[in-house]
Each structure stands twice: as structure tokens, then as C-alpha cells.
Amino acid sequence: MVDKAAFTLQSQEMLPALYRMCMNILRSDADAQDAVQQCLLKGWAHRADVSQDRLRPWLMRIAVNECRNIQRYRKRVYPAPAPEPSRPFYPPDADLWELSEAIDRMDQRLRVPLLLKYRENYTEKEIAAVLRVPVSTVKNRLYSARRVLQKSLADLEVAFE
Amino acid sequence: MKRKLVLSEALERLSPPIPADFEQNTKRMLNDIALRKEETVVKTKISIGLAAAITLLLLTAGIALALTFSSQVTEFFGKLYGNDMRTWLEKGDVASVNQSFVLDGVEFTLDEVIYCENGLYGVGTIRPQEGSSAVIIPEDHNPDEPFGYDKIGEGGTPEKAPAGAPSIADAARERNGKLLVVRALPDQIGVDGGEMASPESIGYTLTPQRDGSIHFSFEMSDANAVEKGQKYTIKMWASVCEMTLDGQTLEDTRHGENWTVEITPEPISEVSPAALEPAAPAQTSQTETVVPETAQTGTLPAGLAAELNLGDIDQVIKLQTALQGLGYLATVSHTYGEDTMKAVADFQKDNGLLSDGIAGHSTQELLYSGNAKPASNPLPELEEGAGVIEGPDKSQVQLLHWFDTVKPSVKEGQTCLVFDPASKRSWTLTFTSLDRHADLEPLTLRDTRIMNAAFGNKATWTPKPVYVKLPDGRWTLAVTNNTPQSSGSITGNGFDGYLCVHFLRDMAEAQKNTPEYGVANQTVIRDAWLDLTGETYAEIARQP
């Protein structure tokens, strides 16, 4: 059980990270905002199910699931709102174009764990909780993600830290 | 000197900042809800802690959880969204429903539902009533589109109809029947006689089937929460609307009605899969006996269970050959990999069996009975002379050394053209790893099929001499086989794994490092060089 104050504090702190991840998966500002708010409402309603120390991966998991829901409903939605055209991923600094494109091209199954680890500093165990997969799968996906990234950035020496 | 990039720093600079107004509004929203006096906190059935504990238990104990039940809902959504979804849904409460409702000559059947963590997932079938001449289509299809094909398709890849396939309008003209746009959706859900509630959102699919029926599915979330084992009621909505053959809907004919379905959930493992495929032949009343897989793992996908003895290569070959003969499978690969699973699932679907990709008893019985239906969507025949090219002039072909010349000049991910002088066929392979020989994968399904044709449509380890056009344009002699090993990274190429191409190496080195298969390949390559040029290859003398 997470109390109200702790939930509010932690979720407010996590807002930018949740938004980043949703934006990254959905590529649309409107969708990302929906996903974040849905995630927080659900998290709030179910906060009895989680302990304080697991709140972070737990909320992130809800956010990732919300993104998946949105992607699913994109197939057909009722009542049907016109899907917003997804805008290109955020405009990067020129020297990061290559990286941005490489990450963009990456399979979502690899991209999400990679970003969780290297952007959000999640441990492998936390990532496993977010994605609902075993830790060994997370290790494999991170390994593949690193390989894919290094391969598409052949001209750069990428330090995975 | 390569430019260095520290990933975490770079990602930080890359990240899209959260829009300030959105951040503020959301924070306010959070404060608002925290200030509300009392509100019910919903308790979900499986807490994360428990799930994590199970995961941990599975990891530490190294137990493979062999879930052996099957359900149409898990099958369908598993296919749509992947195995994570399948596994997740398996935690839910399943109910076999089989209740029908008839509206304007159209029969709507809800086949099965699963309630899982505040979400309701269901599948069913819509078909014209027996004796009706009507043709039914989903709302977003047009009469000029092919009849019985899904233009949206799983994963967004539309099903391709063969050229000249009749259109929906053709089908309606032939039957002299009305064209009806149909839809089936859940409307509300209620628990044990309580109030019905509407969900926030509903996702649904309508997929035309070859036999003219429509498979429907839906998923909805956050209506009334259903406790495990609790009875509940779903109010479904069925609607029908006439359409003219040129695609105009006749709005005054639009007609919808609710029908109510009582659901009594049962433990998922007891669900009988003896279900209701539209084109079910007589055998469908049999249920698939599924025996959990125990010790055998190897290249088998997790959870694969079968009476088929997967370690018995002859049985696998027999199965694959039969599937290939019926147009379900491209390659007889000798391993029961993903492609084979998919072929078995397709076979089961077309033959009215439970489609789970597991070659159980009834699947095999039907497959070998001679009464099996061929693939409804078979792989097109490879045309005569597919991949046949002139090939290089013999004088262009060199005998390039693997370590000295070839390996330094190629990179993983590059492709090469392989030419088989015996059949004149050529195919493209991608380098996947470079060691003492090269591991490669066929680039596309077509490449796999052409290659297999060159090998007489058998997977073999026997080295075949070929000419390989390297990425730099040089032709070299090499030897290859077409047996898939391990698992590949290219999906959809019909080849479950990679294959080896051996190039010239020093015989002494091959004897030292790879005394068996390596030497066999080096012998074949030397024989081939003798055949090609009439000259015996002179071994390089190297300083020890």
C-alpha cells in the first residue's frame, strides 16, 4: 500500500520519465499525454496493490501497457476518434541525428528496455517488472539492443554506460 | 579515431521534454485526486509482488512453466499482439460461451470470453443464417474488394487475394443476395444481477474468412470488475445495415439490437477446445490431446508440447513433408521451429481443428489421413526457372582464401549472391557471423525456396559447390549446405536458423581445428576446383 502523499510525490517526480517513455513508444504528443494520465489514474486506483519500493517500475509498467492499449485500439477504435498524425520523434541536436534515427528504427521490444536502462537508470530487475518478462529475457534484449545499436552506429564508439 | 558517444548522456540530450502546461495540469490532477475524501481503491487479483515472486521462483528453480491449456481468445490475441499477451491472458478466467443471436437473417455467435485484470476479451463468429443468400462484410470493407480476405490483416499486413479472386460484389451477385454490413460488440458488463456498466473504451476487429463468415474479437477495459469465478453478464450489441453493390450504405435499413449473454467462468484448463471453426469437417469433435513437454528443449519454442516425438527427426521430417505437400510450409527444415509451428497452426485452422501450432494426435491423424484440406492460402508455386541466371564465366571464378582474403573483405549484415552451377539457380544470403566459416541466412522467403529447389527440396548437410559473388564483386568458389541451425534473426524468410558457407582454408589448419565437418568441406571445395579448372589446388606452405 502506498499512501496518498507518497504516491502523489513519486508520481509527480516520475512525470517527465513517464512522458518520455510514452512519447518514445507512441510518437504522438496527444497519445503520450493520454497514456500518462491514464497510467496515473489507474495507478492511483490500484495503489493498494503495490509497495512503496516497487512503485517506480510498477507505474512505468502501467504506462507501457497503456501505450500498448493505445496502439491496439489504433487498429479499430469505438467510438472512433481520428488518429492524430504522429509527428516525427523529437528534434535532436545535429550530432545526435544518427543515434536518434538508430533508436527510432529499433524494434520496440529492444528500444523500451534500452531506454529504461540507459535513460531512466532502471535495474534489470526493475525492467523485468515493467515488461513482465523474466530477468534473463531482459538481459537478452539489452544485449541485442546494444548489438543493434552499435551495428547501426558503426562510425561511433558507443560507451554503454 | 572514432567519435565517442556515452549512451546515457546522449539519450539525456535526445529526450523530448515534457510540455510545461501538461506537466502542470497533471500535477494538479494528482493533487486533486489525493485531496478527495474517500474513494474506493480497487484491489486487483494478482499483485505485482506475487507475480514477481512467481517469476523469481521460476527463475531460481529453472522450471519451465508448461501451460497446456488452449483457448480461442488466447490464440487470437496471442497472434495479434504476441506471446506476452498470450501468457498474460492465460491468467484470466475463461468461459466457453457458444451462444448465438439472430438478427435480420444473420447469426451472431459469441464463442469464448476471457476476463483478465479488469479487461474483457472475446471472440466469435458472424455468418449468414443457414439458407440465407446474404453476403456479410465488415464495416470498413468495400464491395469491390476481394471476397473473404482481410484487408487490414494481422499486424497491419493485409491478406493478399490471388489475382482474379471474386470481389464481394461478385459474391453477392452470384448468390443474388443482399450485401449486409455487420458488427458485433460488447455494450455493457454487469456482475451478478448488479447494475450494467459501459466500458471506457472498446477495441474490436472484424476479420473476413474465406467461407464468407466473419471472425470478430473485442477487448474492453474497466467496466464492472469481476472477481475470480464470479458470474457476470455481457450485453452484446449486434447491428446490420444494407449496402448497395457500389458501396453506399442504406442508412434507413440500419438495425441493431442488444442480446444478453450470461457468463459462468471455468478454470482455464478445463475448457474444451472442441470448438466451432467455421469450416469444421466431421472430425472436429475430437479434442486435441496435449501432453506437456518435459525434458526436450533444444531448438523447441517454450511451451511446445506434442505427442509428436520432436527428438525423432524422421517424425519431424514426415510432418514437414506432409505440410509442405499441402502448401502450408516452405522448407522441410528438420527442426520444429517457428515456421513449422505456424504451418501447423494454419493447417489446424483450415481444417477446423484447434489452432495451437502443436502437432498433437488428432492433427497428425488428419494430416496423414489423405483427407486433409490443402492450404486455403498456399504459397504460390515457384515458377519454372526461378532464380536461374547465366552465372559467371568459369574463368571469372577464383579460389579465394577465407582467412587471407574473404573474411577481411566482408562484414556481418552484407549480402552475397550464391550461384549453383549444377542447377544454374541463384539466391541471396546475408552474412550473420564470421568465424572459421561463414554463417548466413537466406534474405527472403523466395531465396529460401530457390535455394531449396537447387538442393532438390531437401535439407541436407552434404556440401554443395557453389560460386559466391562477394560484396566487392569478386566471384569465388565455396561450398554450402541448406540445413537450418539454431535460430535465425530474419523472420519471414521461411528458414528457421542460419546455414554455413565454407570457403577455402589451409587443409592443415582445418585438420587441426575442425577435423570432421571442416575437413569434409575443404575436401569438397578442392574437388570442385579440380572439376572447374582441371588443376589440383596447391596447398600454401606457411611458416609454423
Interface residues (C-beta under 8 A of the other chain):
Chain A: K4 A5 F7 T8 S11 Q12 L15 P16 Y19 R20 M23 N24 D29 Q33 V36 Q37 L40 L41 W44 A45 H46 R47 A48 D49 V50 S51 R54 W58 R61 R68 N69 R72 Y73 K75 R76 V77 Y78 F89 Y90 P92 D93 L96 L99 S100 I103 L115 Y118 R119 N121 A128 A129 L131 R132 V133 P134 V135 S136 L149 K151 L153 D155 L156 E157 V158 A159 F160 E161
Chain B: K2 R3 K4 L5 V6 L7 S8 A10 L11 E12 R13 L14 S15 P16 P17 I18 P19 F22 E23 T26 K27 M29 L30 N31 I33 A34 E39 V41 V42 K43 T44 S47 I48 G49 A51 A52 T55 L58 L59 L80 Y81 D84 W88 D140 I152 G156 L185 S201 I202 G203 Y204 T205 L206 E219 S221 E412 G413
